């Protein structure tokens, strides 16, 4: 059975058209006329009536030590916010011992112990009773504070166990903007990390609520992937003036941004629950994150970005995918082989592609296009596998990127036919972070505008005059980053 998804909410006014917002024309855009349009029957039974996306639409689903990292140049590095030196790291331990309320348990006044000597029983509480009353009151106070911060829609996700509380167990601040949170997640059954680039002025305005741009990483990083974007790109410099939290959560080497099927039993790892239920509540408490969000990702992260947007319309106000696998069913054996590469049961993620075709379709961005409301802003980029401006001239053809390029062209065609507000950047290029850095910079104005964040243009270039509002990306030197 296809997992239930929250329908898009009805709103009074349509989202401004692409022409009204900006004329988007990326110079190297190519939409192949022969793109495959055929899809399986699974996942097609959707209502024709769709809400129109608008800025005011309600959001939400049912609602260390030193590590070896690899830079864009292939060398090991420990770079933080930028190439400039940053202050020494401040290490702050977390709040593992904080008392928390227990769901389903009524908290009341403890009964006085029976007086064994007969006569009148004393009603004066013992010292242990006072301690118990104080802890119960503290637990209720903490629950009252955490509830509004998490938002009502998030609190209703208790069937996943998330409302019982993901907790930060370690905080690590590096430089002016970088904050690493280690989060103990019930949905994942373990602790994982999330890196946050704080917006300018964050520390000077502790009471402010900030929009957030989620930036999802690609597959195959056994160390977690939460630092891929900062290690492989200049994302800190690109967002130096953007008044939004840049959130880079761990997604597992091959987590595919999904709650795993696990033979129909569910349970860990539940990455979707962590990212969309637990993490927003943590970010609200820790860094003042609000309900205005956009999402972007590269490779597997691009798959996750458009799948999350389609599965939970309204939770993210815009989405961008760079070289994502936007049709997860066209080459299901490749997905399953990747799981086996990391020692997982290939059926654990979404089950068998035939027997559990509905589960596969429910996580396929190409099958979720119709679940997005017309006017919804989407940015899609991919190379075609041929060496491009950021590749060595003698680089070989990249078959994986060529396949992803065909998927991207098909997705763009379907999204435009459905009435989405699509910006496409398709052309030469191979599968690596050099292109993804460029495309993130180009798409940042769209993402920032969607969440109402100022400073969506890079300080070095600003907006493109008369263009599509994207930032012209200029390589300062040749860079051939690692691929995912």
C-alpha positions as CSV (number, residue, x, y, z in Angstrom):
1,X,0.0,0.0,0.0
2,X,1.3,3.4,-0.9
3,X,2.2,5.4,2.2
4,X,-0.2,8.3,2.8
5,X,1.0,11.8,2.0
6,X,-0.4,15.1,3.1
7,X,-2.3,16.8,0.2
8,X,-1.4,20.4,-0.8
9,X,-3.5,22.9,1.1
10,X,-5.9,25.2,-0.7
11,X,-4.9,28.8,-0.9
12,X,-6.7,31.8,-2.1
13,X,-4.2,33.3,-4.6
14,X,-2.0,31.6,-7.2
15,X,1.8,31.8,-7.0
16,X,3.1,34.5,-9.3
17,X,3.8,33.2,-12.8
18,X,7.3,32.6,-14.0
19,X,7.0,35.7,-16.3
20,X,5.8,37.9,-13.4
21,X,8.6,36.8,-11.1
22,X,11.5,36.7,-13.5
23,X,12.3,35.6,-17.1
24,X,14.3,32.5,-16.5
25,X,16.6,31.5,-19.4
26,X,19.7,29.5,-18.7
27,X,22.1,29.7,-21.6
28,X,23.0,26.1,-21.8
29,X,19.4,24.7,-21.3
30,X,18.6,21.7,-23.4
31,X,15.4,19.7,-23.2
32,X,15.7,16.7,-25.3
33,X,12.6,16.1,-27.4
34,X,13.0,12.4,-27.2
35,X,12.9,12.2,-23.4
36,X,11.2,9.1,-22.1
37,X,7.7,9.9,-20.9
38,X,6.4,6.4,-20.3
39,X,5.8,5.5,-16.6
40,X,4.4,2.5,-14.9
41,X,0.9,2.3,-13.8
42,X,1.9,2.3,-10.1
43,X,1.6,5.7,-8.5
44,X,-0.7,7.1,-11.2
45,X,-4.0,7.2,-9.3
46,X,-4.0,10.8,-8.3
47,X,-6.7,13.3,-8.2
48,X,-6.8,15.8,-11.1
49,X,-7.8,18.6,-8.7
50,X,-4.6,20.3,-7.4
51,X,-4.2,23.3,-5.2
52,X,-2.2,26.2,-6.5
53,X,1.0,27.0,-4.7
54,X,1.2,30.4,-2.9
55,X,3.6,31.9,-0.5
56,X,1.1,31.8,2.4
57,X,0.3,28.1,2.0
58,X,0.4,26.1,5.3
59,X,3.6,24.1,5.6
60,X,4.4,20.7,7.0
61,X,3.7,17.0,6.7
62,X,1.0,15.5,8.9
63,X,1.5,18.2,10.5
64,X,35.0,14.2,17.3
65,X,38.2,14.3,16.9
66,X,40.0,15.1,13.7
67,X,38.6,13.4,10.7
68,X,40.2,12.9,7.3
69,X,38.2,14.8,4.7
70,X,38.8,15.3,1.0
71,X,38.7,18.7,-0.7
72,X,37.5,19.6,-4.1
73,X,41.1,19.1,-5.3
74,X,41.4,15.6,-3.9
75,X,43.7,16.6,-1.0
76,X,42.9,16.0,2.6
77,X,41.8,19.1,4.4
78,X,40.2,20.4,7.6
79,X,38.7,23.6,6.1
80,X,35.9,25.2,8.0
81,X,33.9,28.2,6.8
82,X,36.4,29.4,4.2
83,X,40.0,29.3,3.3
84,X,40.7,32.0,5.8
85,X,41.9,31.0,9.3
86,X,39.1,30.6,11.8
87,X,39.3,30.7,15.6
88,X,40.0,27.5,17.6
89,X,37.0,25.3,18.0
90,X,34.8,25.6,21.1
91,X,33.6,22.2,22.3
92,X,30.4,22.1,24.3
93,X,28.9,19.0,25.6
94,X,25.2,18.4,25.3
95,X,22.2,17.8,27.5
96,X,22.0,14.1,27.6
97,X,20.9,14.2,31.2
98,X,18.0,16.6,30.9
99,X,14.8,15.2,32.4
100,X,12.0,14.6,29.8
101,X,8.3,13.8,30.1
102,X,7.2,10.3,29.4
103,X,4.4,10.1,26.8
104,X,1.2,8.5,28.1
105,X,2.2,8.9,31.8
106,X,-0.1,10.9,34.0
107,X,1.9,13.1,36.4
108,X,0.2,13.8,39.7
109,X,0.9,14.1,43.4
110,X,2.5,10.9,44.8
111,X,0.6,9.1,47.5
112,X,2.1,9.3,51.0
113,X,3.4,6.0,52.3
114,X,1.3,4.1,54.7
115,X,2.0,4.6,58.3
116,X,3.0,1.2,59.6
117,X,2.8,2.1,63.3
118,X,-1.0,2.8,63.3
119,X,-2.6,6.0,64.3
120,X,-2.9,9.1,62.2
121,X,-0.9,8.9,58.9
122,X,1.3,12.0,58.3
123,X,0.5,13.9,55.1
124,X,3.9,15.7,55.1
125,X,5.7,14.6,51.9
126,X,9.1,13.0,52.3
127,X,12.3,14.5,50.8
128,X,12.1,12.0,47.9
129,X,8.6,13.0,47.2
130,X,9.6,16.6,46.9
131,X,12.3,15.7,44.4
132,X,9.8,13.6,42.4
133,X,7.3,16.5,42.3
134,X,10.0,19.0,41.3
135,X,11.2,16.7,38.4
136,X,7.6,16.2,37.3
137,X,7.0,19.9,37.2
138,X,10.2,20.5,35.3
139,X,9.3,17.8,32.8
140,X,5.9,19.4,32.2
141,X,7.5,22.8,31.8
142,X,10.0,21.5,29.3
143,X,7.2,19.8,27.3
144,X,5.3,23.1,27.2
145,X,8.3,25.0,25.9
146,X,9.3,22.3,23.3
147,X,5.7,22.0,21.9
148,X,5.3,25.4,20.4
149,X,8.8,25.5,19.1
150,X,8.4,22.3,17.3
151,X,5.1,23.3,15.8
152,X,1.7,21.5,16.0
153,X,2.2,19.6,12.8
154,X,5.5,18.2,13.9
155,X,4.1,17.1,17.3
156,X,1.5,15.0,15.5
157,X,4.1,12.7,14.0
158,X,4.3,10.6,17.2
159,X,3.5,7.4,15.4
160,X,7.1,7.4,14.2
161,X,8.4,7.9,17.7
162,X,9.9,11.3,16.8
163,X,7.6,13.3,19.1
164,X,9.2,11.5,22.0
165,X,12.3,13.6,21.3
166,X,15.4,13.8,19.3
167,X,18.0,15.4,21.6
168,X,21.2,17.2,20.9
169,X,24.1,15.5,22.8
170,X,27.0,17.5,21.5
171,X,27.6,21.0,20.0
172,X,30.7,22.0,18.2
173,X,31.2,25.6,17.0
174,X,33.9,26.3,14.4
175,X,34.6,29.8,13.2
176,X,31.9,32.5,13.0
177,X,29.2,30.5,11.2
178,X,29.7,26.8,11.4
179,X,27.8,24.8,14.1
180,X,27.9,21.0,14.2
181,X,25.1,19.3,16.1
182,X,25.2,15.7,17.1
183,X,21.7,14.5,17.5
184,X,20.4,11.4,19.2
185,X,17.6,10.3,16.9
186,X,14.8,7.8,17.9
187,X,13.9,7.5,14.2
188,X,17.4,6.4,13.3
189,X,18.2,4.5,16.5
190,X,21.6,6.2,16.7
191,X,23.3,9.6,16.8
192,X,24.0,11.5,13.6
193,X,25.4,14.9,12.8
194,X,24.0,18.0,11.1
195,X,26.1,21.0,10.1
196,X,24.5,24.4,10.1
197,X,25.9,27.6,8.5
198,X,24.5,30.4,10.6
199,X,23.3,33.5,8.8
200,X,25.0,36.9,9.3
201,X,23.9,38.5,12.5
202,X,22.6,35.3,14.0
203,X,24.4,35.7,17.3
204,X,23.4,39.3,17.7
205,X,19.7,38.5,17.4
206,X,18.9,35.5,19.5
207,X,15.2,36.0,19.5
208,X,14.8,36.1,15.7
209,X,13.1,33.3,13.7
210,X,15.1,32.3,10.6
211,X,14.2,30.6,7.4
212,X,16.2,27.5,6.4
213,X,17.6,26.1,3.2
214,X,18.3,22.4,3.5
215,X,21.3,21.2,1.4
216,X,21.4,17.4,1.0
217,X,24.5,15.5,0.1
218,X,25.1,12.6,-2.3
219,X,25.7,9.0,-1.6
220,X,28.6,6.9,-0.6
221,X,30.3,8.9,2.1
222,X,30.9,6.4,5.0
223,X,31.7,9.3,7.4
224,X,28.2,10.6,7.2
225,X,28.1,13.2,4.5
226,X,27.0,16.1,6.6
227,X,30.3,18.0,5.8
228,X,30.4,17.1,2.0
229,X,29.1,20.5,0.9
230,X,31.5,22.6,3.0
231,X,34.5,20.3,2.2
232,X,33.8,20.1,-1.5
233,X,32.5,23.6,-2.4
234,X,32.6,27.2,-1.3
235,X,29.1,27.1,0.1
236,X,30.1,29.3,3.0
237,X,31.3,32.1,0.7
238,X,28.3,31.7,-1.6
239,X,25.8,32.1,1.3
240,X,27.9,34.7,3.2
241,X,25.1,37.3,2.9
242,X,22.1,35.0,2.8
243,X,19.8,35.6,5.8
244,X,18.9,32.0,6.2
245,X,20.1,28.9,8.0
246,X,22.0,26.6,5.6
247,X,21.2,23.1,7.0
248,X,23.3,20.2,5.9
249,X,22.1,17.0,7.6
250,X,23.6,13.6,7.6
251,X,21.7,11.3,5.2
252,X,23.7,8.0,5.4
253,X,25.9,6.6,2.7
254,X,22.9,5.1,0.9
255,X,20.0,6.3,3.0
256,X,18.1,7.6,-0.1
257,X,16.2,10.1,2.2
258,X,13.6,7.5,3.0
259,X,12.0,5.7,5.9
260,X,13.2,2.2,5.0
261,X,10.6,-0.5,4.2
262,X,12.4,-3.3,6.1
263,X,10.1,-6.1,4.9
264,X,7.1,-4.0,5.8
265,X,8.1,-3.6,9.4
266,X,9.5,-0.1,9.0
267,X,11.7,1.1,11.8
268,X,15.3,2.4,11.6
269,X,16.7,3.9,9.6
270,X,13.9,6.4,9.1
271,X,15.7,9.2,7.4
272,X,12.6,11.0,6.2
273,X,11.2,11.1,9.8
274,X,14.5,12.4,11.1
275,X,14.8,15.1,8.4
276,X,11.2,16.3,8.4
277,X,10.0,15.7,11.9
278,X,12.9,15.5,14.4
279,X,15.4,17.8,12.8
280,X,13.0,20.8,12.4
281,X,12.1,20.6,16.0
282,X,15.7,20.5,17.0
283,X,16.6,23.4,14.8
284,X,13.7,25.5,16.2
285,X,15.1,25.0,19.7
286,X,18.8,25.3,18.9
287,X,19.1,28.1,16.2
288,X,15.6,29.6,15.9
289,X,14.5,27.9,12.7
290,X,11.0,28.8,11.6
291,X,8.6,27.2,9.2
292,X,9.9,28.8,5.9
293,X,12.1,26.2,4.2
294,X,13.5,25.3,0.8
295,X,15.5,22.2,-0.1
296,X,18.3,21.4,-2.6
297,X,20.6,18.5,-3.1
298,X,23.1,16.9,-5.3
299,X,23.1,13.3,-6.8
300,X,21.3,11.2,-4.2
301,X,20.5,14.5,-2.4
302,X,18.8,15.8,-5.6
303,X,16.6,12.6,-5.5
304,X,15.8,13.3,-1.9
305,X,15.1,17.0,-2.5
306,X,12.4,16.5,-5.2
307,X,11.0,13.4,-3.4
308,X,10.6,15.3,-0.2
309,X,8.9,18.2,-2.0
310,X,6.5,15.9,-3.8
311,X,5.7,13.7,-0.8
312,X,5.0,16.7,1.5
313,X,3.7,19.6,-0.6
314,X,4.0,22.8,1.4
315,X,6.8,21.7,3.8
316,X,9.4,23.1,1.4
317,X,8.5,26.3,-0.6
318,X,11.0,25.5,-3.4
319,X,13.2,22.6,-4.4
320,X,16.4,22.2,-6.5
321,X,18.1,19.1,-7.7
322,X,21.6,18.9,-9.2
323,X,22.4,15.7,-11.1
324,X,19.8,13.7,-9.2
325,X,18.4,10.3,-10.0
326,X,15.0,11.7,-10.8
327,X,13.5,8.4,-11.9
328,X,14.3,5.7,-9.3
329,X,12.4,3.0,-11.2
330,X,13.9,3.1,-14.6
331,X,17.1,1.5,-13.3
332,X,16.0,-0.2,-10.1
333,X,18.9,-2.7,-10.2
334,X,21.4,0.1,-9.9
335,X,19.8,1.4,-6.7
336,X,19.7,-2.1,-5.3
337,X,23.4,-2.7,-6.3
338,X,24.4,0.4,-4.4
339,X,22.7,-0.9,-1.3
340,X,24.6,-4.2,-1.6
341,X,27.9,-2.3,-2.0
342,X,27.4,-1.0,1.5
343,X,26.4,-4.4,3.0
344,X,22.6,-3.8,3.1
345,X,19.8,-6.1,2.0
346,X,18.8,-4.7,-1.4
347,X,15.1,-5.2,-0.5
348,X,15.4,-3.3,2.8
349,X,15.0,0.2,1.3
350,X,11.8,0.0,-0.8
351,X,11.2,-3.7,-1.1
352,X,11.0,-5.6,-4.4
353,X,10.5,-3.3,-7.5
354,X,7.7,-5.5,-8.7
355,X,6.0,-6.8,-5.6
356,X,6.3,-3.4,-3.8
357,X,5.9,-1.3,-6.9
358,X,3.7,1.2,-5.0
359,X,6.5,1.8,-2.4
360,X,9.0,2.5,-5.2
361,X,6.6,4.8,-6.9
362,X,5.9,6.7,-3.7
363,X,9.6,7.6,-3.5
364,X,10.1,8.3,-7.2
365,X,10.5,12.1,-8.0
366,X,9.2,11.5,-11.6
367,X,6.0,9.9,-10.2
368,X,5.5,12.7,-7.7
369,X,5.4,15.6,-10.2
370,X,1.6,15.7,-10.2
371,X,1.6,16.0,-6.4
372,X,3.2,19.4,-6.5
373,X,0.8,22.4,-7.0
374,X,1.0,24.4,-10.2
375,X,3.3,27.4,-9.9
376,X,5.7,25.6,-7.4
377,X,9.3,26.7,-8.0
378,X,11.7,24.0,-9.1
379,X,15.3,24.2,-10.3
380,X,16.7,21.2,-12.2
381,X,20.3,20.8,-13.5
382,X,22.3,18.0,-14.9
383,X,25.1,17.3,-17.3
384,X,24.9,15.1,-20.3
385,X,28.1,13.1,-19.6
386,X,30.3,14.9,-22.1
387,X,33.3,16.9,-20.7
388,X,32.2,20.5,-19.9
389,X,33.9,23.7,-18.8
390,X,34.8,22.3,-15.4
391,X,36.3,19.1,-16.7
392,X,39.7,18.3,-18.2
393,X,39.6,18.5,-21.9
394,X,40.5,14.8,-22.2
395,X,38.0,13.6,-19.5
396,X,36.1,10.4,-20.6
397,X,32.4,10.3,-21.2
398,X,30.4,9.9,-17.9
399,X,27.7,7.3,-18.5
400,X,26.1,7.9,-15.1
401,X,25.7,11.7,-15.7
402,X,24.4,11.0,-19.2
403,X,21.7,8.7,-17.6
404,X,20.9,11.4,-15.0
405,X,20.7,14.0,-17.7
406,X,18.0,12.0,-19.6
407,X,16.1,11.7,-16.3
408,X,16.4,15.4,-15.7
409,X,15.1,16.3,-19.2
410,X,12.1,14.0,-18.8
411,X,11.4,15.5,-15.3
412,X,11.6,19.1,-16.7
413,X,9.2,18.2,-19.5
414,X,6.7,16.6,-17.2
415,X,7.0,19.4,-14.6
416,X,6.4,22.1,-17.2
417,X,3.4,20.2,-18.6
418,X,2.0,20.1,-15.1
419,X,2.4,23.9,-14.7
420,X,5.4,24.0,-12.3
421,X,7.6,27.1,-12.3
422,X,10.7,25.3,-13.7
423,X,14.2,26.6,-14.2
424,X,16.4,24.1,-16.1
425,X,20.1,24.1,-16.6
426,X,21.0,21.2,-18.8
427,X,24.1,20.8,-21.0
428,X,27.7,19.5,-21.0
429,X,29.2,18.3,-17.8
430,X,30.1,15.3,-15.7
431,X,29.1,14.1,-12.2
432,X,30.9,16.1,-9.6
433,X,30.7,18.9,-7.1
434,X,32.3,21.5,-9.4
435,X,29.0,21.6,-11.3
436,X,26.9,21.3,-8.2
437,X,28.6,24.3,-6.6
438,X,27.9,26.3,-9.8
439,X,24.3,25.2,-9.9
440,X,23.7,25.9,-6.2
441,X,25.0,29.4,-6.7
442,X,22.7,29.8,-9.7
443,X,19.7,28.5,-7.9
444,X,20.3,30.3,-4.6
445,X,18.3,33.4,-5.5
446,X,15.3,31.2,-6.3
447,X,15.6,29.3,-3.0
448,X,16.2,32.5,-0.9
449,X,13.3,34.3,-2.5
450,X,10.9,31.4,-1.8
451,X,11.7,31.6,1.9
452,X,11.8,35.4,2.1
453,X,15.6,35.5,2.9
454,X,17.5,38.6,1.9
455,X,21.0,38.3,0.5
456,X,20.4,35.5,-2.0
457,X,23.0,36.8,-4.4
458,X,26.7,36.1,-3.9
459,X,28.7,39.2,-2.7
460,X,31.1,38.9,-5.6
461,X,28.7,39.0,-8.5
462,X,25.1,40.0,-7.5
463,X,22.1,39.2,-9.7
464,X,22.4,38.7,-13.4
465,X,21.0,41.8,-15.2
466,X,18.0,41.0,-17.3
467,X,18.6,37.2,-16.9
468,X,16.9,34.6,-14.8
469,X,18.0,36.1,-11.5
470,X,20.7,33.4,-11.2
471,X,24.2,34.1,-10.0
472,X,26.8,33.8,-12.7
473,X,29.3,31.3,-11.4
474,X,33.0,32.0,-12.2
475,X,35.6,29.4,-11.5
476,X,38.6,30.9,-9.8
477,X,40.8,28.0,-10.8
478,X,40.3,24.6,-12.4
479,X,38.7,22.2,-10.0
480,X,37.8,18.6,-10.4
481,X,36.2,17.5,-7.2
482,X,35.3,14.1,-6.0
483,X,32.1,12.6,-7.4
484,X,29.1,11.1,-5.7
